[in-house]
Amino acid sequence: MADTIYKIIPESHNFFPSDTKAIDGAVNILKTYIKADSISWEGFENTTFIDCGSNFELVKCSHCGANISEELWQEMMSRCYAESRFDNLNIYLQCCKKTSTLNELQYIMDCVFSKFVIEILNPVEPPCNHDVYEASKCFDKLKLKMITARY
């Protein structure tokens, strides 16, 4: 049976709290609202691509909406990783000759970059915006977003 994982991440790709108690607090808040196989978090030394598993369909330009080939997207990913370990996500889009970032591309379904992720494995019911909002209170003014992954 396939797993569904709801991944909650900060909107800022390079944010990591100075005290991990904030993340622990967010996990505990989510546990009060959501029944799931598990709710946990993982931190990363470097900014990491947070994927949506088999939900991944395609990538589009954030300016003109043109499809970006998987080959070109992988080249941009490889370059950004080699140059900065994803700390700098700046890219040049050949389709419309504009700059953007890997994080601003339109991923169908959503994917993001982050230094930590809170994962909700196989919840009984999908988490709602209220749950994410309550968890975000642990991070002062930081906004959180949620993506859905299937494996």
C-alpha positions as CSV (number, residue, x, y, z in Angstrom):
1,M,0.0,0.0,0.0
2,A,1.3,3.5,-0.9
3,D,2.2,6.0,1.8
4,T,0.9,9.5,1.8
5,I,3.2,12.0,3.6
6,Y,2.2,15.6,4.2
7,K,5.4,17.7,4.4
8,I,5.4,21.0,6.2
9,I,8.2,23.4,5.5
10,P,9.1,27.1,6.0
11,E,8.5,29.4,3.0
12,S,12.1,30.6,3.3
13,H,14.4,27.9,1.8
14,N,17.4,28.6,4.0
15,F,15.6,29.1,7.4
16,F,16.6,26.8,10.3
17,P,15.7,27.9,13.8
18,S,18.5,28.7,16.2
19,D,16.7,26.4,18.7
20,T,15.2,23.1,17.5
21,K,12.7,23.4,20.4
22,A,10.5,25.5,18.0
23,I,10.3,22.5,15.6
24,D,9.6,20.1,18.5
25,G,6.8,22.5,19.6
26,A,5.3,22.5,16.1
27,V,5.4,18.7,16.0
28,N,3.7,18.5,19.4
29,I,1.0,20.9,18.3
30,L,0.3,18.9,15.1
31,K,0.1,15.7,17.2
32,T,-2.8,17.3,19.2
33,Y,-4.8,17.9,16.0
34,I,-3.9,15.0,13.7
35,K,-4.0,11.2,14.1
36,A,-1.3,9.7,11.9
37,D,1.1,6.7,11.7
38,S,3.8,9.2,12.8
39,I,4.6,12.9,12.9
40,S,8.3,13.8,13.0
41,W,10.8,16.2,11.7
42,E,14.2,16.0,10.0
43,G,16.8,18.7,9.7
44,F,19.5,19.0,7.0
45,E,23.0,20.6,7.1
46,N,22.4,22.0,3.6
47,T,19.3,23.2,1.8
48,T,17.6,20.1,0.4
49,F,15.1,19.5,-2.4
50,I,11.8,18.3,-0.8
51,D,10.0,16.3,-3.4
52,C,6.4,15.2,-3.8
53,G,7.2,11.6,-4.7
54,S,5.1,10.0,-7.4
55,N,2.9,13.1,-7.5
56,F,5.6,14.9,-9.5
57,E,4.4,15.7,-13.0
58,L,6.3,18.6,-14.5
59,V,8.0,21.9,-14.0
60,K,6.9,25.2,-15.6
61,C,8.6,28.7,-15.9
62,S,7.5,31.0,-13.1
63,H,7.3,33.9,-15.6
64,C,5.8,32.7,-18.9
65,G,4.4,29.3,-17.9
66,A,6.4,27.4,-20.5
67,N,7.2,23.7,-19.7
68,I,10.8,23.2,-18.6
69,S,12.2,19.9,-19.9
70,E,13.3,17.4,-17.2
71,E,16.8,17.5,-18.7
72,L,17.1,21.3,-18.4
73,W,15.6,21.2,-14.9
74,Q,18.1,18.6,-13.8
75,E,21.0,20.6,-15.3
76,M,19.8,23.7,-13.3
77,M,19.5,21.6,-10.1
78,S,23.0,20.1,-10.6
79,R,24.5,23.5,-11.2
80,C,22.9,25.1,-8.1
81,Y,23.9,22.2,-5.9
82,A,27.5,22.1,-7.2
83,E,27.9,25.9,-6.8
84,S,26.3,26.4,-3.4
85,R,24.7,23.2,-2.1
86,F,21.3,24.9,-2.9
87,D,22.0,28.0,-0.7
88,N,21.8,30.0,-3.9
89,L,18.9,28.9,-6.0
90,N,19.2,31.6,-8.7
91,I,18.6,30.4,-12.3
92,Y,18.3,31.9,-15.8
93,L,15.3,30.8,-17.7
94,Q,16.0,30.4,-21.5
95,C,12.3,30.4,-22.5
96,C,11.7,34.0,-21.6
97,K,15.2,35.2,-20.9
98,K,14.5,36.1,-17.3
99,T,16.0,35.2,-13.9
100,S,14.2,33.3,-11.2
101,T,15.0,30.7,-8.6
102,L,14.5,27.0,-8.5
103,N,12.1,27.5,-5.6
104,E,9.9,29.9,-7.6
105,L,9.4,27.5,-10.5
106,Q,5.9,26.1,-10.8
107,Y,6.1,22.4,-9.8
108,I,3.1,20.3,-10.7
109,M,2.6,19.0,-7.9
110,D,4.4,21.3,-5.4
111,C,8.0,20.7,-4.5
112,V,10.2,23.0,-2.4
113,F,13.7,23.5,-1.0
114,S,14.3,23.6,2.8
115,K,16.7,23.0,5.7
116,F,14.1,21.1,7.6
117,V,10.8,19.3,7.1
118,I,8.0,18.1,9.3
119,E,6.4,14.9,8.0
120,I,3.0,13.6,8.7
121,L,2.8,10.0,7.6
122,N,-0.5,8.5,6.6
123,P,-2.9,10.7,8.6
124,V,-6.5,9.5,9.2
125,E,-7.7,12.8,7.6
126,P,-5.5,15.3,5.6
127,P,-4.1,18.1,7.7
128,C,-6.0,21.4,7.2
129,N,-4.7,25.0,7.0
130,H,-5.7,25.6,10.6
131,D,-3.3,22.8,11.7
132,V,-0.4,24.4,9.8
133,Y,-1.3,27.8,11.1
134,E,-1.2,26.6,14.7
135,A,2.2,24.9,14.2
136,S,3.6,28.1,12.6
137,K,3.0,30.0,15.9
138,C,6.2,28.2,17.2
139,F,8.3,30.2,14.7
140,D,7.3,33.9,15.4
141,K,6.4,35.4,12.0
142,L,7.7,32.6,9.8
143,K,5.1,31.2,7.4
144,L,4.9,27.5,6.8
145,K,3.5,25.7,3.7
146,M,2.5,22.1,3.1
147,I,3.0,19.7,0.2
148,T,1.6,16.3,-0.4
149,A,3.9,13.4,-1.4
150,R,3.0,9.8,-2.3
151,Y,5.4,6.9,-2.4
